[in-house]
Amino acid sequence: MKKIAINTCYGGFGLSDEAMEMYAKLADLEVIKEESVQGWGHATYYLPDSSILTDRDIARDDPMLIQTIETLGDDASDSFSSLKVVEIPDDVKWQIQEYDGIEWVAEQHRTWD
């Protein structure tokens, strides 16, 4: 079975600072953390090449992401998300669909407009 991370509440997918730090450590990424200037919101995580690592850059089936969410539980979610790991059969071509930030995993199929 394949594991995929999704958000289950309005707001959208987002990792807490604790989860971003754990993910970076598990993925063996060297990051430099810069705290939010306003004192609210997320810190910014810079990679050695000065690019920014965000939770949107991480594949939802990344094993280190799954491990982070399963280990931290509710603490993996930021203040606008409620993260969950779902399992689907390995042979399914999948995509994440969403409505107002609430996500689900759907099997890919062809569509035309």
C-alpha positions in Angstrom: 0.0 0.0 0.0 1.1 3.6 -0.8 0.8 6.3 1.9 -0.1 9.8 1.0 -0.4 12.9 3.2 -3.5 15.1 2.9 -5.2 18.0 4.7 -8.7 17.2 6.1 -9.9 20.7 7.1 -10.6 24.1 5.5 -7.4 26.1 5.0 -5.0 23.9 3.1 -2.0 21.7 3.6 0.6 23.0 5.9 3.4 21.7 8.2 4.2 23.1 11.6 7.7 24.4 12.2 8.4 21.3 14.3 7.4 19.1 11.3 9.5 21.1 8.8 12.5 20.7 11.1 11.9 17.0 11.5 11.4 16.5 7.8 14.6 18.4 6.9 16.5 16.2 9.4 15.0 12.9 8.1 15.6 14.0 4.5 19.2 15.0 5.4 18.6 18.5 4.2 20.8 21.3 5.6 18.4 24.2 6.3 18.8 27.6 7.9 15.8 28.7 9.8 14.7 32.3 9.8 12.0 33.2 12.3 9.0 35.1 11.2 9.6 38.9 11.5 6.1 39.6 12.8 6.3 36.9 15.4 3.4 34.9 13.9 3.2 32.5 11.0 5.8 30.2 9.8 9.6 30.4 9.9 11.4 30.4 6.5 13.7 27.5 5.8 16.6 28.3 3.4 18.7 25.7 1.7 22.4 26.1 1.1 21.8 27.5 -2.4 19.6 30.2 -0.8 16.4 28.7 -2.2 13.5 28.3 0.2 12.1 24.9 1.3 8.4 25.1 1.8 5.9 22.3 2.7 4.4 22.7 -0.9 7.8 21.5 -2.3 7.5 18.1 -0.6 5.9 15.2 -2.5 2.9 14.0 -0.6 4.1 10.4 -0.8 7.6 11.2 0.3 8.5 8.6 2.9 10.1 11.2 5.2 7.0 13.3 5.1 4.9 10.3 6.0 7.2 9.4 8.8 7.1 13.0 10.1 3.3 13.1 10.2 2.9 9.7 11.7 5.5 10.5 14.4 4.3 13.9 15.3 0.5 13.3 14.9 -1.5 16.5 15.4 1.7 18.4 16.1 2.7 18.0 12.4 -0.1 20.3 11.3 0.2 24.0 11.2 -2.6 26.2 12.6 -4.6 26.1 9.4 -4.5 22.4 8.7 -5.3 19.0 10.0 -3.0 16.4 8.4 -3.8 12.8 7.8 -2.0 9.9 6.1 -4.2 7.7 3.8 -3.3 4.4 2.2 -4.2 3.4 -1.4 -3.2 0.4 -3.5 0.3 0.6 -4.9 -0.8 0.3 -8.5 -3.3 3.3 -8.5 -2.4 6.4 -10.4 -3.5 9.1 -8.0 -3.9 12.8 -7.6 -4.9 15.1 -4.8 -8.1 17.0 -5.2 -9.4 19.7 -2.9 -12.3 22.0 -2.1 -11.5 25.1 0.0 -8.4 23.4 1.3 -10.0 20.1 2.3 -8.2 17.4 0.3 -8.8 13.8 -0.8 -6.9 11.3 -2.9 -8.6 10.4 -6.2 -7.7 8.0 -8.9 -6.4 9.8 -12.0 -8.6 9.5 -15.1 -9.0 11.4 -18.4 -11.2 14.5 -18.6 -12.0 16.9 -21.4 -13.5 20.4 -21.4 
